[in-house]
C-alpha cells in the first residue's frame, strides 16, 4: 500500500505532531495502537481511526498494535473479536506482534489499584448506582462526597480483597478514585476503578469477578505497551485529565500523550453501537453484516473495496472540528474504483423473452465482447447468440415517454456487441402484459451501423438458453433521511426513518454465461444496471445471488 492510499499521507495535524516529536527527539520510534472494545462490529467511523493509526505508524517507520480493550465481559463476544481482526486485515493493515488484550494486564492493573488504595487515593464505595448518580451532581452543580470516602486504608484493602474473592453481589460495592467531587469535569468526580461482575470473560475465564473500568484500563495499557501517540476521537477529550491523572499517580513505565481528532459523522447512517445492535436484534436488518448496515463487514459484503474505503478516509482528512460528511463522497469513491477496475458483464433483471424470427433456428454464433473497455489485459468474454434471447422488460414500451431510446413497435435498437433488431410483434397475456417479443435482425449490422439509417439506442441482453438464472438484491441507503436520529416527533425513534426500499429482491434474473465463474473477490459492472458482487453468505455455485454495490449514477443527489 502506498503512502498516497492512507490518511497519514495527508498534511493533518496528527502527522505534524508526530513529525515534530521525532525531529525534537521526544520519541525515537512511533508506536500507535488501534484499541476497539469487542462489543460489536466495526463501523465506517472505525475505518478512519484504523487508517490514521496504522497509516501514521507505516509512514514514520513505526509500529501499530491491535489491542482489544476488553473490560466488560457481559457485552463482549469472541465473534466480535474475530470480525474486528478480519476487518483490519481486509482494509490492508497489519499489526505488529500478537493481538493484545487489556485483559493481559489485569494482574498489573489490580496491583496498581492496590497502590492507589495504599496512597489514600482510592476507596471502596457502597453507594448503589442510582445513589452514585445522585451524589455525582450535574454540569451546573458540584457533586458531594460519598459517605464511604473516608474509610481507612486498611478497611479499603480488606473490602477490595473481599470484592476480588467474590463475597459481594454485582453492584453492591465499587472501587473509586479519590479525586475531586467538585471538579467542573464530571470525569474527575471520583470515577469508578473497579466494578463487581460475576461473569465469565472470553480471555480470562472465571479468574476474575471484578473488572477494571475502561478509563482506568485505557491509559495504563498504553503505558505498558509504550504507546507514543494515543490517538482517539473528540468525545474522549474530557477524559484526558483523568487519563493523565492515572499516569501521574501510578508507577507506569511510560507516559503516553492523548491526542483527539474529529470522529467520522456520515449522513444517512447510524454508527452508534447501541443502535446498530438494536437494528440487528429487532430484525430490521439481517445481521451485523447486512449490506445496508454501516459496518465494515457490511460494506465488504455489499462489494465495497478496501481501496475505496481507504481513499474515502484520505479524502475526508483528519481535523479537530466536528462535521457531517455526505454519503455521496463515499459512494463517489467506490464508483470511481469500480469504474476503473470492474469487468463488464450483462445481466437482465426483469427478463422479457425475444424471438428473432428471421434468425435460423439451428444457428448459434459465439460473439466476443471486451471485459473492460480500457483494460485490454482483462481480455474478452464469449457470449452465445441465437434465435432466442432475453432483454429487460423496461427496454420495450408501446407508449414511450419523451426521449425514450429503446425498443418501440416498429422501432430499432442495437444489442450490445451484437446486431440491430427491430420490434415486429408483441405477445401479451390475458391482462395485456407483454410476455414475449418477436423481432427481426439485420445480419449486416454486426460491428457496424446499418446502411441509410441511424440507430440511437443500445440495450443489454443475454442468450435465452445459455444464460444463468440468478437472484439479484438491489441495496440502497438504509435510511431515507440525511439525519436518521431526527424525527418529526421529539420522542420519535430513528427506526421511523428506515427506508422501505432499502432492499428489493429480484428472482428469476438472467445473467450471461461468463458469470458462472464469478468468485467472491470479483466485482462487476452489470451494463446499464450498476456495480454488483456475489453475496458472500447466500450465493452458491448452483444458486447465484448478486448484491448491488452501487448504482451507476447518484440518484440521491437529483
C-alpha positions in Angstrom: 0.0 0.0 0.0 1.5 3.4 -1.0 1.5 6.4 1.3 -1.0 8.1 -1.0 -3.5 5.5 0.0 -3.5 6.4 3.7 -4.7 9.3 5.7 -1.2 9.6 7.1 -0.1 11.0 3.8 -2.4 14.0 4.2 -1.0 17.0 5.9 -3.1 16.6 9.0 -2.3 17.9 12.5 -1.6 14.5 14.0 1.0 13.9 11.3 2.6 17.3 12.1 2.7 16.4 15.8 4.4 13.1 15.2 6.9 14.6 12.8 7.8 17.3 15.3 8.2 14.8 18.1 10.6 12.7 16.1 12.6 15.8 15.0 12.8 17.1 18.5 13.9 13.7 19.9 10.8 13.4 22.2 10.4 9.9 20.9 12.8 7.6 19.0 10.2 5.3 17.4 6.5 5.9 16.8 4.2 3.4 18.4 0.4 3.7 17.9 -2.5 1.4 18.6 -6.0 0.7 17.4 -7.9 -0.3 20.6 -11.5 -1.3 19.9 -13.9 -2.7 22.5 -15.1 -6.1 21.3 -18.8 -5.3 22.0 -19.9 -5.1 18.4 -18.7 -5.0 14.8 -16.6 -2.1 13.5 -18.4 0.6 11.6 -17.2 3.1 8.9 -16.1 5.5 11.6 -13.6 3.0 12.9 -12.2 2.8 9.3 -11.0 6.4 9.7 -9.3 5.5 13.0 -7.7 2.4 11.5 -6.3 4.3 8.5 -5.0 7.0 10.8 -3.3 4.8 13.4 -1.9 2.3 11.0 -1.1 4.9 8.4 0.9 7.1 10.8 2.9 4.1 12.0 3.7 3.0 8.5 4.7 6.4 7.2 7.1 7.1 10.0 8.6 3.6 10.2 6.9 2.7 13.5 4.6 0.0 14.9 0.9 -0.2 15.3 -0.7 -2.5 17.9 -4.1 -4.1 17.7 -5.4 -4.2 21.3 -8.8 -5.1 22.5 -9.9 -3.0 25.5 -12.0 -5.9 26.9 -13.1 -4.7 30.3 -16.8 -5.7 30.1 -17.4 -9.4 29.6 -21.1 -9.0 29.8 -21.2 -7.3 26.4 -18.2 -8.8 24.6 -18.0 -11.9 22.4 -15.4 -13.9 20.5 -17.5 -13.3 17.4 -16.8 -9.5 17.6 -13.0 -10.1 18.2 -12.8 -12.4 15.1 -14.8 -9.9 13.0 -12.6 -6.9 14.0 -9.4 -8.8 13.2 -10.7 -9.7 9.8 -11.8 -6.1 9.1 -8.4 -4.6 9.9 -6.6 -7.1 7.7 -9.2 -6.7 4.9 -8.6 -3.0 4.9 -4.9 -3.8 4.1 -3.3 -3.2 7.5 -1.2 -5.5 9.7 -0.5 -5.1 13.4 2.9 -5.7 15.0 3.3 -8.8 17.1 0.5 -10.8 18.6 -3.0 -9.4 19.2 -3.0 -7.7 22.5 -5.8 -7.6 25.1 -6.3 -5.2 28.0 -7.1 -8.4 30.0 -3.5 -9.4 29.6 -2.7 -6.6 32.1 -5.5 -7.4 34.6 -2.9 -8.5 37.2 -0.9 -5.3 36.9 -4.0 -3.1 36.9 -5.1 -4.8 40.1 -1.8 -4.2 41.7 -1.9 -0.6 40.7 -5.4 -0.3 42.2 -3.9 -1.5 45.5 -1.2 1.1 45.1 -3.8 3.8 44.9 -5.6 2.5 48.0 -2.4 2.4 50.0 -1.7 6.0 48.9 -5.1 7.1 50.1 -6.2 7.8 46.6 -8.9 5.1 46.2 -11.7 3.8 48.3 -14.4 1.1 48.3 -17.9 2.7 48.0 -21.2 1.1 48.9 -23.4 3.6 47.1 -25.8 1.9 44.7 -25.6 3.0 41.0 -28.7 5.2 41.5 -27.2 6.8 44.6 -23.9 7.3 43.0 -25.5 9.2 40.2 -27.3 11.4 42.7 -24.1 12.1 44.6 -22.2 12.9 41.4 -24.1 16.2 40.8 -24.7 17.9 37.5 -22.9 20.0 35.0 -24.1 23.1 36.9 -23.9 21.7 40.5 -20.9 20.1 42.2 -21.2 16.6 43.5 -20.9 15.6 47.1 -18.6 13.2 48.8 -19.7 9.6 49.3 -20.3 8.8 53.0 -17.7 5.9 52.4 -15.0 8.2 51.1 -13.1 8.4 54.3 -12.7 4.8 55.1 -9.2 3.8 56.3 -6.6 2.3 54.0 -6.8 -0.9 56.0 -10.6 -1.1 55.6 -10.4 -0.4 51.9 -7.7 -3.0 51.4 -9.8 -5.6 53.2 -13.0 -4.7 51.3 -11.3 -4.7 47.9 -9.8 -8.1 48.7 -13.2 -9.4 49.6 -14.6 -7.9 46.4 -12.0 -9.9 44.4 -12.8 -13.0 46.4 -16.4 -12.9 45.3 -18.1 -12.1 48.6 -20.3 -9.4 47.2 -23.1 -9.2 44.6 -22.9 -7.2 41.4 -23.3 -3.5 42.0 -23.0 -3.9 45.8 -19.7 -2.2 46.0 -17.2 -0.4 43.7 -13.7 0.8 44.0 -13.4 4.6 43.2 -10.6 7.0 42.8 -10.5 9.8 45.3 -10.0 12.9 43.2 -12.5 15.9 43.5 -16.3 15.7 43.7 -16.5 19.5 43.0 -14.4 19.3 39.8 -16.1 21.0 36.8 -15.0 18.0 34.8 -17.5 15.2 35.6 -15.0 12.6 34.8 -12.8 13.7 37.7 -15.6 13.3 40.3 -14.3 10.1 42.0 -14.6 7.8 38.9 -15.1 4.1 39.3 -11.9 2.0 39.0 -13.4 -1.5 39.6 -16.9 -3.0 39.3 -18.2 -6.3 40.6 -19.3 -8.5 37.7 -19.8 -12.2 38.2 -19.3 -13.0 34.6 -17.0 -15.3 32.6 -14.5 -13.4 30.5 -13.7 -14.6 26.9 -10.0 -14.4 27.6 -9.5 -15.0 31.4 -12.4 -17.3 32.1 -13.6 -17.2 35.7 -10.4 -15.9 37.2 -11.9 -12.5 38.0 -15.3 -11.3 39.3 -14.1 -7.7 39.5 -13.3 -5.8 36.3 -11.5 -2.5 35.8 -13.3 0.4 34.1 -12.4 1.5 30.6 -11.0 4.8 31.9 -8.7 3.0 34.4 -7.6 0.5 31.9 -7.0 2.5 28.7 -4.2 4.8 29.6 -2.3 2.2 31.7 -2.5 -0.2 28.8 -1.0 2.4 26.6 1.8 3.0 29.1 2.6 -0.8 29.4 2.8 -1.0 25.6 5.0 2.1 25.3 2.5 3.9 23.1 3.9 7.2 22.0 0.8 8.8 20.4 -2.6 7.8 21.9 -5.0 8.9 19.2 -8.7 8.9 19.8 -11.8 10.8 18.9 -13.0 14.1 20.4 -15.6 12.6 22.8 -12.6 11.5 24.9 -11.2 15.0 25.2 -12.9 15.5 28.6 -11.4 12.1 29.7 -7.8 13.3 29.1 -7.4 14.9 32.5 -8.3 11.6 34.1 -6.0 9.7 31.7 -3.2 11.9 32.8 -4.1 11.7 36.5 -3.7 8.0 36.5 -0.4 8.2 34.7 0.8 10.8 37.2 -0.2 8.8 40.2 0.9 5.4 39.3 4.4 3.9 38.7 3.8 3.3 35.0 6.7 2.5 32.7 5.9 5.3 30.2 3.8 8.4 29.9 1.9 8.4 26.6 0.0 11.5 25.5 -3.5 11.5 24.2 -4.5 13.4 21.0 -8.1 13.8 19.8 -9.4 14.2 16.3 -13.0 14.6 15.0 -14.9 11.4 14.6 -16.5 10.5 11.3 -20.1 11.5 11.0 -21.7 10.3 7.8 -25.2 11.3 6.9 -27.9 8.7 6.1 -26.1 6.3 8.5 -26.2 5.3 12.2 -22.8 4.5 13.9 -24.0 4.1 17.5 -23.2 0.5 18.5 -26.3 0.5 20.7 -28.5 1.4 17.8 -26.7 -0.9 15.4 -27.3 -3.7 17.9 -31.0 -2.7 18.1 -31.3 -2.9 14.3 -29.9 -6.5 14.4 -31.8 -7.7 17.5 -35.2 -6.4 16.4 -34.8 -7.9 12.9 -34.8 -4.6 10.9 -31.7 -5.9 9.2 -30.3 -9.4 8.6 -27.3 -9.4 10.9 -24.3 -7.1 11.6 -23.0 -7.7 8.0 -26.3 -6.9 6.3 -25.2 -4.8 3.3 -27.4 -1.9 4.4 -25.6 -1.5 7.7 -22.7 0.9 8.3 -20.3 -1.8 9.5 -17.1 -2.5 7.6 -18.2 -6.1 7.2 -21.5 -4.9 5.6 -19.7 -2.7 3.2 -17.4 -5.6 2.3 -20.4 -7.9 1.7 -22.0 -5.3 -0.4 -19.0 -5.1 -2.7 -17.0 -2.1 -1.5 -13.3 -2.5 -1.9 -10.6 -1.8 0.7 -9.1 0.7 -1.7 -12.3 2.7 -2.0 -12.7 3.0 1.8 -9.0 4.0 2.3 -9.5 6.6 -0.5 -12.6 7.9 1.3 -10.7 8.2 4.6 -7.9 10.1 2.9 -10.4 12.5 1.1 -12.2 13.5 4.3 -9.0 14.2 6.1 -8.3 14.5 9.8 -9.2 17.6 11.7 -10.4 18.9 15.1 -13.8 20.3 14.0 -16.8 18.0 14.0 -18.6 17.9 10.7 -21.0 15.7 8.8 -19.7 14.1 5.6 -22.1 13.5 2.8 -22.7 9.8 1.9 -22.1 10.9 -1.7 -18.4 11.2 -1.1 -18.1 7.5 -0.1 -20.3 6.5 -3.0 -18.1 8.5 -5.3 -15.0 6.7 -4.1 -16.5 3.2 -4.8 -17.9 4.3 -8.2 -14.5 5.6 -9.2 -12.7 2.5 -8.1 -15.2 0.1 -9.8 -15.5 2.1 -13.0 -11.7 1.9 -13.4 -11.3 -1.8 -12.4 -14.5 -3.8 -12.5 -15.0 -6.1 -15.5 -18.2 -5.6 -17.5 -21.0 -8.2 -17.8 -24.6 -8.3 -18.7 -27.5 -9.4 -16.5 -31.2 -8.9 -17.3 -33.0 -8.1 -14.1 -36.6 -8.4 -15.4 -36.4 -10.8 -18.4 -38.5 -10.4 -21.4 -38.1 -13.2 -24.0 -37.3 -12.1 -27.5 -37.6 -14.4 -30.5 -35.7 -13.3 -33.6 -37.9 -14.7 -36.2 -35.5 -14.3 -39.2 -32.6 -15.9 -37.4 -32.1 -19.6 -38.2 -33.4 -22.0 -35.5 -30.3 -24.2 -35.7 -27.7 -21.5 -35.8 -25.6 -20.1 -33.0 -22.7 -17.6 -33.1 -20.1 -17.0 -30.4 -19.6 -13.3 -30.0 -16.6 -11.8 -28.2 -17.1 -8.8 -26.0 -14.4 -6.9 -24.1 -14.3 -7.5 -20.4 -13.3 -3.8 -19.8 -13.3 -1.0 -22.4 -9.9 0.4 -21.1 -8.1 -2.6 -19.8 -7.1 -4.9 -22.7 -5.2 -7.2 -20.3 -8.5 -8.4 -18.9 -9.2 -10.0 -22.3 -12.5 -11.0 -23.8 -15.6 -12.9 -22.8 -17.6 -15.1 -25.0 -21.4 -14.7 -25.4 -23.5 -17.1 -27.5 -26.1 -15.5 -29.8 -29.0 -17.5 -31.1 -32.7 -17.1 -32.1 -34.0 -16.6 -28.6 -32.6 -14.1 -26.2 -33.7 -12.1 -23.1 -33.9 -8.3 -22.8 -35.2 -6.2 -19.9 -38.9 -5.5 -19.7 -38.1 -1.8 -19.4 -36.4 -1.8 -22.8 -39.7 -2.2 -24.7 -42.5 0.3 -24.4 -45.6 0.7 -26.7 -46.2 4.2 -25.3 -42.8 5.5 -24.6 -42.1 8.8 -22.8 -40.2 11.6 -24.4 -36.5 10.9 -25.0 -37.0 7.1 -24.9 -34.2 5.4 -26.9 -35.1 1.8 -26.6 -37.4 -0.6 -28.4 -40.8 0.6 -29.6 -43.3 -1.0 -32.1 -41.6 -1.0 -35.5 -38.5 0.6 -33.9 -34.9 -0.5 -33.9 -32.3 -0.8 -31.3 -28.8 -2.3 -31.1 -28.0 -5.2 -28.9 -24.7 -4.6 -27.0 -21.9 -6.1 -29.0 -24.3 -7.7 -31.5 -26.9 -6.9 -34.1 -29.5 -4.3 -34.7 -33.0 -5.7 -34.1 -36.5 -4.4 -35.0 -39.6 -4.9 -32.9 -42.3 -6.6 -35.1 -44.9 -8.1 -32.7 -45.7 -8.2 -29.0 -47.3 -11.3 -27.5 -49.5 -10.4 -24.5 -51.2 -12.3 -21.7 -54.8 -12.1 -20.7 -54.1 -8.9 -18.7 -52.5 -7.2 -21.6 -48.9 -7.5 -20.3 -46.2 -8.2 -22.9 -44.7 -11.6 -22.3 -42.8 -12.2 -25.5 -41.5 -10.0 -28.3 -41.0 -11.1 -31.9 -38.2 -9.2 -33.7 -36.1 -9.4 -36.8 -32.4 -8.7 -37.0 -30.3 -7.1 -39.7 -27.5 -9.5 -40.4 -25.3 -6.8 -41.9 -25.0 -4.8 -38.6 -22.6 -6.9 -36.6 -19.9 -4.4 -35.6 -21.1 -1.7 -38.0 -24.0 0.7 -38.4 -26.9 -0.1 -40.8 -27.0 1.4 -44.2 -29.0 4.6 -44.6 -30.5 4.8 -41.1 -29.3 5.8 -37.7 -30.0 3.6 -34.6 -29.6 5.6 -31.4 -30.3 3.1 -28.6 -28.1 0.3 -27.3 -29.6 -2.2 -24.8 -28.1 -5.2 -23.0 -29.2 -8.8 -23.5 -28.4 -12.4 -22.7 -28.9 -15.7 -24.6 -32.1 -17.5 -23.5 -30.6 -21.0 -23.5 -27.1 -20.5 -22.0 -27.9 -17.7 -19.6 -27.8 -18.4 -15.9 -30.8 -17.9 -13.6 -29.9 -15.9 -10.5 -31.2 -13.7 -7.7 -30.3 -10.0 -7.6 -30.6 -7.9 -4.5 -30.9 -4.2 -5.0 -29.5 -2.5 -2.0 -29.9 1.2 -1.2 -29.4 3.5 1.8 -30.9 2.1 4.9 -32.4 5.5 6.0 -34.5 7.8 3.9 -33.4 11.0 5.7 -29.9 12.6 6.0 -30.1 12.7 9.8 -31.8 9.4 10.8 -31.8 10.5 14.5 -34.1 13.4 13.8 -37.8 12.6 13.7 -40.9 14.8 13.4 -41.9 13.9 16.9 -39.5 14.8 19.7 -40.0 11.4 21.3 -39.7 9.6 17.9 -37.3 6.8 17.2 -34.6 6.7 14.4 -36.4 3.4 13.3 -39.1 5.6 11.9 -36.6 6.8 9.2 -35.8 3.3 7.8 -36.1 3.4 4.0 -38.7 0.8 3.0 -37.0 0.5 -0.4 -33.5 -0.2 1.0 -33.7 -3.7 -0.3 -35.5 -5.0 -3.3 -35.1 -8.7 -4.1 -35.5 -9.8 -7.7 -35.7 -13.5 -8.5 -35.5 -15.2 -11.9 -32.9 -12.7 -13.3 -30.8 -14.0 -16.2 -27.0 -13.5 -16.3 -24.6 -14.0 -19.1 -22.7 -17.4 -19.0 -19.3 -15.9 -18.1 -20.7 -15.0 -14.6 -20.9 -18.7 -13.7 -17.2 -18.4 -13.0 -17.5 -15.4 -10.7 -15.8 -15.6 -7.3 -16.4 -13.8 -4.0 -13.5 -11.5 -4.8 -15.0 -10.3 -8.1 -16.9 -7.1 -8.7 -18.7 -6.4 -11.9 -20.4 -3.6 -13.7 -23.7 -5.0 -15.0 -24.0 -2.8 -18.0 -26.7 -0.1 -17.6 -27.6 -1.5 -14.1 -24.8 -0.7 -11.7 -22.0 -2.5 -9.9 -22.5 -5.9 -8.4 -20.8 -8.7 -6.5 -21.7 -12.2 -5.3 -23.3 -12.4 -1.9 -20.7 -14.0 0.5 -23.3 -15.8 2.6 -26.2 -16.9 0.4 -24.7 -17.4 -3.0 -24.0 -21.0 -4.0 -22.4 -22.4 -7.2 -25.8 -23.7 -8.3 -27.8 -20.7 -7.0 -26.0 -17.4 -7.6 -27.0 -14.3 -5.6 -25.7 -10.9 -6.7 -25.7 -7.8 -4.5 -25.8 -4.4 -6.0 -23.0 -2.4 -4.5 -23.9 1.0 -6.0 -25.9 2.4 -8.9 -24.0 3.8 -12.0 -25.0 7.3 -11.1 -26.0 9.2 -7.9 -29.8 9.2 -7.9 -30.0 10.7 -4.3 -28.4 13.9 -5.4 -31.1 14.6 -8.0 
